[in-house]
Each structure stands twice: as structure tokens, then as C-alpha cells.
Amino acid sequence: GDGAGGAGAGDADMGDDGDDADGYADRDFAFKGLSRAKYRIFALVRDVLLPSLSLLGSSPTASSELWDIMSTYTWRHRYALYRAWSETAKTDPLVKLADARASHAAKAALKRL
């Protein structure tokens, strides 16, 4: 399971405003029904791993490893991750470029059929 999200050694990095060292408020992971540790992994996947997957090109190993992490979350959590990834693809210039290149390559492959 996710473990309990109560007070513990991990709370030592909390500021007076309720935000931890990463800037995530208690309400963020409590709202999502995740323990502090599980939410930190969720945030890492959302903010770093999924966007970087766009930059790797074809990497079945990376995709498989990332799925192993994501499959531990509910479908609602995974949908939230995919939605955030989609938003990143619209705003981050590097991810936007990688998405455009992948779309161009896919269209070129379809034209050859």
C-alpha cells in the first residue's frame, strides 16, 4: 500500500506555511489520496520523467521502466499524469520540438504506405 500520510521523520523539512522543501503543500498529496513519499514520486514522474521521455526518442526500456512506476497508481492518478504531460508538450519548447519531430516522422511514414 501507500502507507500512512501522518506525521513522521519526513515532516522535518516542512516550513511554517505547510510547504515541504519541494514546494508541494500537504493539501496537494492529501487531496490526491497519496502518502507524502508516493506523492513525491508522482511529482517526479509528472515534472521530470514523463517530459524527458519525450526527448529520448524511441526508448522501449525507458518506457517500460516508467510504466512499472506508473502502474502502481490508480487510473485517475495516471490520467492526471498524462494530462500534465500533454500540457507540458504545449508549453515546454524542448518537448514541443520533440513532439513536432515525432509528428513529422509519423506523417512521413504514413505517406510511404
C-alpha positions as CSV (number, residue, x, y, z in Angstrom):
1,G,0.0,0.0,0.0
2,D,0.8,3.7,0.0
3,G,1.5,3.8,3.8
4,A,0.1,6.4,6.2
5,G,0.5,10.1,5.4
6,G,0.7,11.1,9.0
7,A,3.5,12.9,10.9
8,G,6.9,11.3,10.9
9,A,10.5,11.8,10.2
10,G,9.7,13.1,6.7
11,D,7.9,16.1,8.2
12,A,11.1,17.6,9.4
13,D,11.5,19.5,6.1
14,M,8.2,21.3,6.4
15,G,8.1,25.0,6.7
16,D,5.6,27.1,8.7
17,D,3.5,27.6,5.6
18,G,2.8,23.8,5.1
19,D,5.0,23.5,2.1
20,D,7.8,21.0,2.1
21,A,11.3,21.6,0.6
22,D,10.0,20.7,-2.9
23,G,7.2,23.3,-2.7
24,Y,4.4,20.8,-2.5
25,A,1.7,21.7,0.0
26,D,0.2,19.0,2.3
27,R,-3.1,19.5,0.6
28,D,-1.6,18.5,-2.8
29,F,-0.9,14.9,-1.9
30,A,-3.6,14.6,0.7
31,F,-6.1,15.7,-2.0
32,K,-4.8,13.0,-4.3
33,G,-5.0,10.4,-1.6
34,L,-1.3,9.7,-1.6
35,S,1.2,9.4,1.1
36,R,4.0,12.0,1.2
37,A,6.5,9.6,-0.4
38,K,4.1,8.4,-3.0
39,Y,3.2,12.0,-3.9
40,R,6.9,12.9,-4.3
41,I,7.3,10.1,-6.8
42,F,4.1,11.2,-8.5
43,A,5.5,14.7,-8.8
44,L,8.9,13.5,-10.1
45,V,7.1,11.4,-12.8
46,R,4.9,14.4,-13.7
47,D,7.5,17.1,-13.7
48,V,10.7,15.3,-14.8
49,L,10.3,11.7,-16.1
50,L,7.4,12.0,-18.5
51,P,8.6,15.2,-20.1
52,S,12.1,13.7,-20.5
53,L,10.6,10.6,-22.1
54,S,9.5,12.9,-25.0
55,L,13.2,13.9,-25.5
56,L,14.5,10.3,-25.5
57,G,13.1,9.3,-28.9
58,S,12.4,5.6,-29.2
59,S,13.3,4.0,-25.9
60,P,11.3,0.9,-25.1
61,T,13.3,0.3,-21.9
62,A,12.7,3.7,-20.5
63,S,9.0,3.5,-21.4
64,S,8.7,0.1,-19.7
65,E,10.5,1.2,-16.6
66,L,8.3,4.3,-16.4
67,W,5.2,2.2,-16.8
68,D,6.4,0.0,-13.9
69,I,6.3,3.0,-11.7
70,M,3.1,4.5,-13.1
71,S,1.2,1.2,-12.9
72,T,1.4,1.4,-9.1
73,Y,-1.0,4.4,-9.3
74,T,-4.8,4.3,-9.9
75,W,-6.1,5.1,-13.3
76,R,-7.1,8.6,-12.1
77,H,-3.6,9.3,-11.0
78,R,-2.2,8.1,-14.3
79,Y,-4.8,10.2,-16.2
80,A,-3.6,13.2,-14.2
81,L,0.0,12.4,-15.2
82,Y,-0.9,12.1,-18.9
83,R,-2.9,15.3,-18.8
84,A,0.1,17.2,-17.2
85,W,2.4,15.6,-19.8
86,S,0.1,16.9,-22.6
87,E,0.2,20.4,-21.1
88,T,4.0,20.2,-20.9
89,A,4.1,19.3,-24.6
90,K,2.2,22.6,-25.3
91,T,4.4,24.8,-23.2
92,D,7.9,23.5,-22.9
93,P,10.0,24.4,-26.0
94,L,12.1,21.3,-26.0
95,V,9.2,18.9,-25.5
96,K,7.2,20.9,-28.1
97,L,10.0,20.4,-30.6
98,A,10.3,16.7,-29.9
99,D,6.6,16.3,-30.3
100,A,6.7,18.2,-33.7
101,R,9.6,16.0,-34.9
102,A,7.7,12.8,-33.9
103,S,4.5,14.0,-35.6
104,H,6.5,14.8,-38.8
105,A,8.2,11.4,-38.7
106,A,4.8,9.6,-38.2
107,K,3.2,11.6,-41.1
108,A,6.2,10.8,-43.4
109,A,5.9,7.1,-42.5
110,L,2.2,7.1,-43.3
111,K,2.8,8.8,-46.7
112,R,5.1,5.9,-47.6
113,L,2.3,3.3,-47.0
